[in-house]
Amino acid sequence: MEDYSKELAFAKDLALKAGEIILRNFRHSTITVKDNLTPVTETDIAISQMVINSVRESFPSHRVLDEEIQNVKTDSDFLWVCDPIDGTIPFSHHIPAAMFSIALCKKGEPVVAVIYDPFMKRLLHTASGLDSYMNDKVIGVRKEKLVAGDYIFGKPYWKDGIDAGKFISLLKEKKLRDYMVGSLVYEGMMVATGVVKAMITIGANAWDRAAIKMIIENAGGKCTDETGERLTVFGNPKYFIAQTGLFMKKSSELSIKVY
């Protein structure tokens, strides 16, 4: 198995630098609304540029795919997939629930993953052949099945394509609750660290799911799409499901098992 210790150290250092920028600009960033009606701030742009410049200097043969600047995938064998601020909506509204996220993918599969919560100083990382860690302590998902009163993180029905009323009715029937933080990576961190048992959200983009998918899987969790197949970094899944007891029967019907 290849040794990615150099790349992992590089990604962790980037995360800490990004965290400094996030904290410095928190409550001071200007919101611009993009064509897709999502916000972006100068902080997102600054972190993206820092990542691009750093990769170019340290790994000149690698390429970067990020949300804000270089958001078209290349055919490079080694691709750094980065979300400079996952949770720009809470960040831009002065809510401390935003994360930096980066993964190195080799031929489409993550081999290094790092996410960072600068507000609570939570640095999560993993690499091929390793467990997942938070601040250098091994983490793991909760293996218990869903029971009445549990929370499922994420709200998949804010995007077209799911019957929100049916989803909410099913949650009520099973006596479950849903909660949305506003950052897919943050919600995934809650699954990877065993705080909650399941997350279901929209499939989002490669930069949203690349790092947290690997961290959840190396923490013992399962990440699937709406077909029940293993979630991929690239492609266009409808849902991102991280769980022990939550699954999709088919793309148009959600089913939740409660024991």
For each residue, the residues with C-beta under 8 A, 3 or more apart:
1: 128 129
2: 111 128
3: 6
4: 7 8 104 111 112 127 128
5: 8 9 127
6: 3 9 10
7: 4 10 11 59 104 111 112 127
8: 4 5 11 12 112 114 125 127
9: 5 6 12 13
10: 6 7 13 14 54 58 59
11: 7 8 14 15 102 103 104 112 113 114 125
12: 8 9 15 16 114 123 125
13: 9 10 16 17
14: 10 11 17 18 50 51 54 100 102 114
15: 11 12 18 19 100 102 114 115 116 123
16: 12 13 19 20 116 123
17: 13 14 20 21 50
18: 14 15 21 22 47 50 51 84 100 116 118
19: 15 16 22 23 100 116 118
20: 16 17 23 24 118
21: 17 18 24 25 43 46 47 50
22: 18 19 25 26 43 47 85 91 98 100 118
23: 19 20 26 118 119
24: 20 21 28
25: 21 22 28 29 41 42 43 46
26: 22 23 29 91 94 96
27: 94
28: 24 25
29: 25 26 41 42 43 91 92
30: 41 42
31: 39 40 41 92
32: 39 40 41
33: 37 38 39 40
34: 37 38 39 40
35:
36:
37: 33 34
38: 33 34 88 89
39: 31 32 33 34 88 89 92
40: 31 32 33 34 44 45 68 88
41: 25 29 30 31 32 44 45 85 88 91 92
42: 25 29 30 45 46
43: 21 22 25 29 46 47 84 85 91
44: 40 41 47 48 67 68 84 85 88
45: 40 41 42 48 49 68 69 84
46: 21 25 42 43 49 50 84
47: 18 21 22 43 44 50 51 84 85 100
48: 44 45 51 52 66 67 68 69 70 82 84
49: 45 46 52 53 69
50: 14 17 18 21 46 47 53 54
51: 14 18 47 48 54 55 64 66 80 82 84 102
52: 48 49 55 56 64 66 69 70
53: 49 50 56 57
54: 10 14 50 51 57 58
55: 51 52 58 59 62 63 64 80
56: 52 53 59 60
57: 53 54 60
58: 10 54 55
59: 7 10 55 56 62 78 80
60: 56 57
61: 76 78
62: 55 59 76 78 79 80 104
63: 55 70 74 76 78 79 80
64: 51 52 55 70 79 80 81 82
65: 70 71 72 73 74 79 80 81 82 206 207
66: 48 51 52 69 70 71 80 81 82 83 84 207
67: 44 48 71 82 83 84 205 207
68: 40 44 45 48 71 84
69: 45 48 49 52 66
70: 48 52 63 64 65 66
71: 65 66 67 68 207
72: 65
73: 65 79 206 234
74: 63 65 79
75:
76: 61 62 63 79
77: 106 107
78: 59 61 62 63 104 105 106
79: 62 63 64 65 73 74 76 104 105
80: 51 55 59 62 63 64 65 66 102 103 104 105
81: 64 65 66 102 103 104 105 110 206 207 210 211 233
82: 48 51 64 65 66 67 101 102 103 207
83: 66 67 86 99 100 101 102 185 207 208 211
84: 18 43 44 45 46 47 48 51 66 67 68 100
85: 22 41 43 44 47 88 91 98 99 100
86: 83 98 99 100 101 115 183 184 185 186 207 208
87: 90 91 97 98 99 181 182 183 185 186
88: 38 39 40 41 44 85 91 92 98
89: 38 39 92 93 182
90: 87 93 95 96 97 98 181 182 183
91: 22 26 29 41 43 85 87 88 94 95 97 98
92: 29 31 39 41 88 89
93: 89 90
94: 26 27 91
95: 90 91 98 182
96: 26 90 119
97: 87 90 91 119 181 182 183 186
98: 22 85 86 87 88 90 91 95 117 119 183 186
99: 83 85 86 87 115 116 117 183 185 186 189
100: 14 15 18 19 22 47 83 84 85 86 115 116 118
101: 82 83 86 114 115 116 185 207 208 210 211 212
102: 11 14 15 51 80 81 82 83 113 114 115 211
103: 11 80 81 82 110 112 113 114 210 211 214 233
104: 4 7 11 62 78 79 80 81 110 111 112 113
105: 78 79 80 81 108 109 110 111 210 233
106: 77 78 109 111
107: 77
108: 105 232 233 234
109: 105 106 233
110: 81 103 104 105 113 210 211 213 214 233
111: 2 4 7 104 105 106 127 128
112: 4 7 8 11 103 104 125 126 127 128
113: 11 102 103 104 110 125 126 127 210 211 212 213 214 215 218
114: 8 11 12 14 15 101 102 103 123 124 125 211
115: 15 86 99 100 101 102 123 124 125 185 189 211 212 215
116: 15 16 18 19 99 100 101 122 123 124
117: 98 99 120 121 122 123 186 189
118: 18 19 20 22 23 100 121
119: 23 96 97 98
120: 117
121: 117 118 135
122: 116 117 134 135 189
123: 12 15 16 114 115 116 117 134 135
124: 114 115 116 132 133 134 139 189 192 193 215
125: 8 11 12 112 113 114 115 132 133 215
126: 112 113 130 131 132 133 214 215 218 219
127: 4 5 7 8 111 112 113 130
128: 1 2 4 111 112
129: 1
130: 126 127 133 218
131: 126 138 139 140 218 219
132: 124 125 126 138 139 140 192 215 216 218 219
133: 124 125 126 130 136 137 138 139
134: 122 123 124 137 139 192 193
135: 121 122 123
136: 133
137: 133 134
138: 131 132 133
139: 124 131 132 133 134 192 193 194 219
140: 131 132 194 219 220
141: 191 192 194 197 216 219 220 221 244
142: 194 196 197 244
143: 220 244
144: 147 197 244
145: 197 244 245 257 258 259
146: 150 152 174 176 197 198 244 245 246 256 257 258 259
147: 144 150 258 259
148: 174 175 176 258
149: 175 176 177
150: 146 147 176 177 196 197 198
151: 176 177 178 179 196
152: 146 171 176 177 178 179 196 197 198 199 200 246 256
153: 178 179 180 181 187 190 191 196 198 199 201
154: 178 180 184 187 199 200 201 240
155: 158 178 180 201
156: 159 162 167 200 201 202 239
157: 162 163 164 167 168
158: 155 180 202
159: 156 162 202
160:
161: 238
162: 156 157 159 167 254
163: 157 166 167
164: 157 167 168
165: 168 169
166: 163 169 170 254
167: 156 157 162 163 164 170 171 254
168: 157 164 165 171 172 178
169: 165 166 172 173
170: 166 167 173 174 254 255 256
171: 152 167 168 174 176 177 178 256
172: 168 169 175 176
173: 169 170
174: 146 148 170 171 256 258
175: 148 149 172 258
176: 146 148 149 150 151 152 171 172 256 258
177: 149 150 151 152 171
178: 151 152 153 154 155 168 171
179: 151 152 153
180: 153 154 155 158 187
181: 87 90 97 153 186 187 190
182: 87 89 90 95 97 186
183: 86 87 90 97 98 99 186 187
184: 86 154 187 188 201 204 208 209 212 240
185: 83 86 87 99 101 115 188 189 208 211 212
186: 86 87 97 98 99 117 181 182 183 189 190
187: 153 154 180 181 183 184 190 191 199 201
188: 184 185 191 192 199 212 213 215 216 242
189: 99 115 117 122 124 185 186 192 193 212 215
190: 153 181 186 187 193 195 196 199
191: 141 153 187 188 194 195 196 197 198 199 216 221 242 243
192: 124 132 134 139 141 188 189 212 215 216 219 221
193: 124 134 139 189 190 219
194: 139 140 141 142 191
195: 190 191
196: 142 150 151 152 153 190 191 199
197: 141 142 144 145 146 150 152 191 243 244 245 246
198: 146 150 152 153 191 241 242 243 244 245 246
199: 152 153 154 187 188 190 191 196 240 241 242 243
200: 152 154 156 239 240 241 242 243 246 254
201: 153 154 155 156 184 187 204 239 240
202: 156 158 159 238 239 240
203: 209 225 236 237 238 239 240
204: 184 201 208 209 240
205: 67 208 209
206: 65 73 81 209 210 233 234
207: 65 66 67 71 81 82 83 86 101 210
208: 83 86 101 184 185 204 205 212 240
209: 184 203 204 205 206 212 213 223 231 233 240
210: 81 101 103 105 110 113 206 207 213 214 233
211: 81 83 101 102 103 110 113 114 115 185 214 215
212: 101 113 115 184 185 188 189 192 208 209 215 216
213: 110 113 188 209 210 216 217 223 231 233 240 242
214: 103 110 113 126 210 211 217 218
215: 113 115 124 125 126 132 188 189 192 211 212 218 219
216: 132 141 188 191 192 212 213 219 221 222 223 242
217: 213 214 220 221 222 223
218: 113 126 130 131 132 214 215
219: 126 131 132 139 140 141 192 193 215 216
220: 140 141 143 217
221: 141 191 192 216 217 242 243 244
222: 216 217 230 242 243 244
223: 209 213 216 217 230 231 240 241 242
224: 227 228 229 230 231 241 243 247 248
225: 203 228 229 230 231 232 237 238 239 240 241 248
226: 237 238 239 241 248 250 251
227: 224 248 250 251
228: 224 225 247 248
229: 224 225
230: 222 223 224 225
231: 209 213 223 224 225 237 240 241
232: 108 225 235 237
233: 81 103 105 108 109 110 206 209 210 213
234: 73 108 206
235: 232
236: 203
237: 203 225 226 231 232 240
238: 161 202 203 225 226 251
239: 156 200 201 202 203 225 226 248
240: 154 184 199 200 201 202 203 204 208 209 213 223 225 231 237
241: 198 199 200 223 224 225 226 231 246 247 248
242: 188 191 198 199 200 213 216 221 222 223
243: 191 197 198 199 200 221 222 224 246 247
244: 141 142 143 144 145 146 197 198 221 222
245: 145 146 197 198 256 257 258 259
246: 146 152 197 198 200 241 243 256 257
247: 224 228 241 243 255 257
248: 224 225 226 227 228 239 241 251 253 254 255
249: 253 254 255
250: 226 227 253
251: 226 227 238 248
252:
253: 248 249 250
254: 162 166 167 170 200 248 249
255: 170 247 248 249
256: 146 152 170 171 174 176 245 246
257: 145 146 245 246 247
258: 145 146 147 148 174 175 176 245
259: 145 146 147 245
